[in-house]
Amino acid sequence: MKIGITADANMQQTAPSRLKLADYVQKRLVDVLVKNDVVPMILPIAKPEMATEMVGMVDAIIIPGGPDVSPHLYGEDPHQHIGVTYVPRDDFEKAVIEESVRQNKPVFGICRGIQIINVTFGGTLYQDLTSQYEQETIRHEQVLDSAFPTHFVNVEEGSFVAKSQGAHPFVNSKHHQAVKMVADGFEVTARANDGVIEAIENPDLAVYGVQWHPETFWSDHENQEKLFQDFFALVAEKKA
């Protein structure tokens, strides 16, 4: 089984100039695939029209975290508290998601991944929870290292995430944006205690997303590795 992971771009100043905007993927995400005998294929940020061939090389797609999604994709101007955005990644991942659905290949989004999935299918985002979401009572951008969970979420019975997470998993949280208006065809399958959306899914399209970061604490939390394993099983079923 081969799963493509869309790359992030290095937005930091680095001494070697060759690392400017270099494509990279978090090692702990690669590690969970390798441990489960899944071949990771890193997809660098490329022209959207290249998505067809890239998706054709793999059995499924994982879209990991990264910078904020540009609000122009859902018809809004940038809020004063929006973070760094990178439009080339937005455009490429949108094309990858659309092509994955066309080729009937599953998609799993993590943090930014759930957000770009929602936007791709017509949904919107809170550009900044603290200033735009009045009910927020939880610190969603935790200070603790993301290897440690920080708040609970409430999961819908019978959903994809419920199989691994149960009803009230303890998760980590490193985001200040979140799903606002949910895209047509998608269901909300998990929320934080303050109502912030933590998971969405469309089983008909085999597209799933979570707002937390299972890749950063799967090695110490069996249910987080199980979330990946359930996705791998779904991919194997689709492939058969």
Sequence and secondary structure as in RCSB ss.txt:
>XXXX:A:sequence
MKIGITADANMQQTAPSRLKLADYVQKRLVDVLVKNDVVPMILPIAKPEMATEMVGMVDAIIIPGGPDVSPHLYG
EDPHQHIGVTYVPRDDFEKAVIEESVRQNKPVFGICRGIQIINVTFGGTLYQDLTSQYEQETIRHEQVLDSAFPT
HFVNVEEGSFVAKSQGAHPFVNSKHHQAVKMVADGFEVTARANDGVIEAIENPDLAVYGVQWHPETFWSDHENQE
KLFQDFFALVAEKKA
>XXXX:A:secstr
 EEEEE EE  S  SSGGGTT EE  HHHHHHHHHTT EEEEE    GGGHHHHHHTSSEEEE   SB  GGGGT
    TT   B HHHHHHHHHHHHHHHHTT  EEEETHHHHHHHHHTT  EES HHHH TT  S SB SS TTS  
EEEEE TTSTTHHHH SS EE  B S EE S  TT EEEEEETT  EEEEEETTTTEEEESS GGGTGGG HHHH
HHHHHHHHHHHHHH 
